[in-house]
């Protein structure tokens, strides 16, 4: 059974949406005024919290999972 997703704040939702739209942690971080390492760390924490990946990480960027 999946755990209900609990975002830490609206900035997490903005980061997820920007990454999905732009297809890249770097582009999403830049658009939100964040450091890329911070963006990657926040996405990883969210994924650990819900117990599943949100994005497939590829050399060419990030693709949202189903």
C-alpha positions as CSV (number, residue, x, y, z in Angstrom):
1,X,0.0,0.0,0.0
2,X,1.3,3.4,-0.9
3,X,1.9,6.0,1.8
4,X,0.1,9.2,1.3
5,X,2.4,11.9,-0.1
6,X,3.0,14.8,2.2
7,X,4.9,17.7,0.8
8,X,7.1,19.7,3.1
9,X,5.9,23.0,1.6
10,X,4.6,24.5,-1.6
11,X,8.2,25.0,-2.8
12,X,8.4,21.2,-3.1
13,X,5.3,21.2,-5.4
14,X,6.8,24.0,-7.5
15,X,10.1,22.1,-7.8
16,X,8.3,18.9,-8.9
17,X,6.2,20.7,-11.4
18,X,9.2,22.7,-12.8
19,X,11.3,19.6,-13.1
20,X,8.5,17.7,-14.9
21,X,7.8,20.7,-17.3
22,X,11.5,21.5,-18.0
23,X,12.8,17.9,-17.9
24,X,15.9,18.8,-15.9
25,X,16.9,19.4,-12.3
26,X,19.3,22.1,-13.4
27,X,16.7,24.0,-15.5
28,X,14.1,23.6,-12.7
29,X,16.6,24.8,-10.1
30,X,17.6,27.8,-12.2
31,X,14.1,28.8,-12.9
32,X,13.3,28.7,-9.2
33,X,16.5,30.4,-8.1
34,X,17.9,27.3,-6.4
35,X,21.2,25.6,-6.5
36,X,21.1,22.3,-8.5
37,X,22.4,20.3,-5.5
38,X,19.6,21.7,-3.3
39,X,17.0,20.8,-5.9
40,X,18.3,17.3,-6.3
41,X,18.5,16.8,-2.6
42,X,14.9,18.0,-2.1
43,X,13.6,15.7,-4.8
44,X,15.5,12.7,-3.3
45,X,14.0,13.5,0.2
46,X,10.5,13.7,-1.3
47,X,11.0,10.3,-3.1
48,X,12.3,8.7,0.1
49,X,9.3,10.1,2.0
50,X,6.8,8.6,-0.4
51,X,8.8,5.4,-1.0
52,X,9.0,5.6,-4.8
53,X,10.8,7.6,-7.5
54,X,9.1,10.6,-9.0
55,X,11.6,11.0,-11.9
56,X,13.8,8.7,-14.0
57,X,17.2,10.2,-14.0
58,X,19.0,10.2,-17.3
59,X,22.1,11.8,-18.7
60,X,19.9,14.0,-20.8
61,X,17.7,15.1,-17.9
62,X,14.8,13.9,-15.8
63,X,11.6,12.2,-16.9
64,X,8.6,12.0,-14.7
65,X,7.5,8.5,-13.7
66,X,3.9,7.3,-14.3
